Amino acid sequence: MAKFESILGTVGNTPVVRINRLQPPGINLFVKIEAFNPLGSVKDRLALGVIEAAERSDELKPGQTVIEATSGNTGIGLAMVCAQKGYPLVVTMAEQFSVERRRLMRFLGAKVVLTPQAGRGMAMVTKAIELARTHGWFLTRQFENEANADMHSRTTAREIVEDFRDEKLDYWVTGYGTGGTLKGVSRVLAKEMPQTKIVVCEPEDAQILSSGIDQARNSDGSPAAAHPAFKPHPMQGWTPDFIPKLTADAVKLNVIHRIIAVPGAEAIRCSAELASKEGILVGNHRRSHLRRSLARVCRRSERLNRIVYATRHW
């Protein structure tokens, strides 16, 4: 058994697991289970990546307060990293998001500032910017910070490449929250595994990428307003009410093969099957990837295919 100097050494190197009972005939289906990260989500990678990049650049000073807007998982990951490294953490969070995540962040030592439900994601982002400017806190800017995508290029992407080095990977299926995983992994796959098609899922009620409508932005790349095509959806932590800069960057790479819309009710129904037939617990947004993209991607697969789904959390 490996020994680690701190909990931070356990981030990444998550397993790829075969789906045995839900896969269509003739399809080799796998999921990369990011719940194996120490605090249970892919956002642990983001949190460690942006904090250590800020330390290297001297943007983050010893003992300085860190702040970020989050629907939960980024805040939880940052709370872990900041607790271990000794940084105070403040997170802003829309009041409709998970009470359990809110409690967990506080348990890890973070201060949680709630923003009105009507403001959705934009309100919590605006509040984080305001507090950072007022108090001189370090804003991690997860939606625009290139260190987010870089972390996935160095870790998540490399793990996928190594896991499928000796066999063909036909599809990589993912969604987007910040776009860090999407940008960081897709640019590596496009270069090193160009035969792998990249499929992106988004909620049927919030088809903001598929809309073709540009996102209004401030000069620093942050959103200037909510996207007009957004509607509320049940997949918490997936597809905010704006197109993050990192997501837009990934689109501009022209490596996305297909965008698939997923109904919320369908995503939720899939949860029981994944748990009862595969013993795998993941978030609604990752269940939605599996359900709808199984139907569409696998239908078009004429021969034995290997498909990997990125799962973000339990």
Order of alpha helices (4+ residues) and beta strands (2+ residues): beta-beta-alpha-beta-alpha-beta-alpha-beta-alpha-beta-alpha-alpha-beta-alpha-beta-alpha-beta-alpha-alpha-beta
